[in-house]
Amino acid sequence: MSTASGTPWPASAVRDDDGALVVGGVTAPALAAEHGTPAYVLDEGEFRARARAYQGAFTDAFAAIGAGVDVYYAGKALLTVAVARWAREEGLRVDTASGGELAVALRAGVPGAELGLHGNNKSDAELQAALDNGVGRIIVDSLGEIDRLADLAEARGVVAPVMVRVTTGVHAGGHEFISTAHEDQKFGLSVNAGPDGGDSPAVLALLRILARPSLKLLGIHSHIGSQILDSAGFGEAARTVLRLRAHLGVRTGVLVDEVDLGGGYGIAYLPQDQEIDPRKVAHEVAQAVAHACQELGTAVPRISIEPGRAIVGPAGITVYTVGTVKPVLVTADDNSTFTRLYVSVDGGMSDNIRPALYGAAYHAEIANRRSEAPLALVRVVGKHCESGDIVVHELMLPGDVQPGDLLAVAATGAYGRSMASNYNLLTRPPVVAVHDGASRVLLRRETVDDLLALDLG
Ligand SMILES: *Cc1c(COP(=O)(O)O)cnc(C)c1O
């Protein structure tokens, strides 16, 4: 796997005799010829290897402290019927966060019992779909949702299995994690006491669930952030959740069976990045859980985690065709000048919003040939009517990059297609799986006819 080398490319990525990029045994020029560009290319072997790596690492680390583990693939990172099947075949369950994601997972044949449903603002229709399909856990996110779900379950004569999403005050992302008293964001229920010093929203939610016979309280859920490269935050959040679990146990006699520690495991986007090591983080979190439970005098709960990006991110690349190449003379702060080569590709912020949304950094390479040309300072941009339409902010590429070249961007498997838009009425690119030298379309490219079909005139 690419863990050790720190490369953002799938482990299968090599260059052929012509210097063309090969992924999953298929060359970038062959992919472009068969499927067009831009195209998301997904290495099935890499996805499966990563699913197994997380499943294995957490299962082993928690077996050592006597706890069982469930790994839920966070479908919001990228969900297609085939992707959901791969996850299931590797022993993972699937987390969904909308009625649409739920429908795709069900279409893939994932049993409802192996699905989770998230969301801070689930509609009645989404809650009903979860109940009607026997979704294994509905992660409630507000007090109002608890009542709504209890009423819907009661009306159907079923018992809804629920977890409560809490905010632990640990928020992590990138390299830092900070522990703050109160969080100012929309997700979850705080473990901190209310303004009057009374019960926290999290405790109130747990008590309210226990009071409703149409709800079954499975456990407590915490998700601390995304693209986390420092494992310390996960242990910190686990301790807080386990204290809350013990508090509820003393208070009500109900020691919940399960604790979910969410996703957020960080990956390498750039050649110099080092992704989080699943074995290391699993071991650290297991030790934190064992320690905390020992101190609290409680049994160790079943643990679940929800990686999305870490499973699918590095398995995906995007292949573009270069169009315009434009040298731009730039004046720096000290009045010196330099040339930046603007390389325009046939997609952009509609297929990868992350640079514009988060300032996310990516790595790209010419994918159809090798070049010995001296490197030039490049900015890869898209074709949208927006100057912030940037794919790669800053990159050194061979200075002979030219119209017609293929450009591959690494690590676009997560939150690329799933966040794609039709801005400028571009049609969303296909997702093409590669494996053992063959390619297969998982999601076809949208067509202008698809767009026109939505427009009722
Ligand atoms: C987004 C999200 C995940 C997945 O996050 P990744 O960074 O892709 O691992 C898991 N759980 C919840 C609740 C989420 O919101």
Ligand as a Chemical Component Dictionary entry (heavy atoms), coordinates in Angstrom:
data_LIG
# 
_chem_comp.id                   LIG 
_chem_comp.type                 NON-POLYMER 
_chem_comp.pdbx_formal_charge   0 
_chem_comp.three_letter_code    LIG 
# 
loop_
_chem_comp_atom.comp_id 
_chem_comp_atom.atom_id 
_chem_comp_atom.alt_atom_id 
_chem_comp_atom.type_symbol 
_chem_comp_atom.charge 
_chem_comp_atom.model_Cartn_x 
_chem_comp_atom.model_Cartn_y 
_chem_comp_atom.model_Cartn_z 
_chem_comp_atom.pdbx_ordinal 
LIG C1 C1 C 0 -17.538 12.786 7.154  1  
LIG C2 C2 C 0 -17.791 11.800 8.202  2  
LIG C3 C3 C 0 -17.060 10.608 8.242  3  
LIG C4 C4 C 0 -15.947 10.298 7.280  4  
LIG O1 O1 O 0 -14.904 11.208 7.371  5  
LIG P1 P1 P 0 -13.542 10.930 6.583  6  
LIG O2 O2 O 0 -12.729 12.148 6.853  7  
LIG O3 O3 O 0 -13.894 10.800 5.141  8  
LIG O4 O4 O 0 -12.956 9.682  7.138  9  
LIG C5 C5 C 0 -17.374 9.689  9.212  10 
LIG N1 N1 N 0 -18.363 9.921  10.117 11 
LIG C6 C6 C 0 -19.087 11.058 10.104 12 
LIG C7 C7 C 0 -20.145 11.244 11.094 13 
LIG C8 C8 C 0 -18.834 12.027 9.167  14 
LIG O5 O5 O 0 -19.542 13.153 9.167  15 
# 
loop_
_chem_comp_bond.comp_id 
_chem_comp_bond.atom_id_1 
_chem_comp_bond.atom_id_2 
_chem_comp_bond.value_order 
_chem_comp_bond.pdbx_ordinal 
LIG C1 C2 SING 1  
LIG C2 C3 SING 2  
LIG C2 C8 DOUB 3  
LIG C3 C4 SING 4  
LIG C3 C5 DOUB 5  
LIG C4 O1 SING 6  
LIG O1 P1 SING 7  
LIG P1 O2 DOUB 8  
LIG P1 O3 SING 9  
LIG P1 O4 SING 10 
LIG C5 N1 SING 11 
LIG N1 C6 DOUB 12 
LIG C6 C7 SING 13 
LIG C6 C8 SING 14 
LIG C8 O5 SING 15 
# 
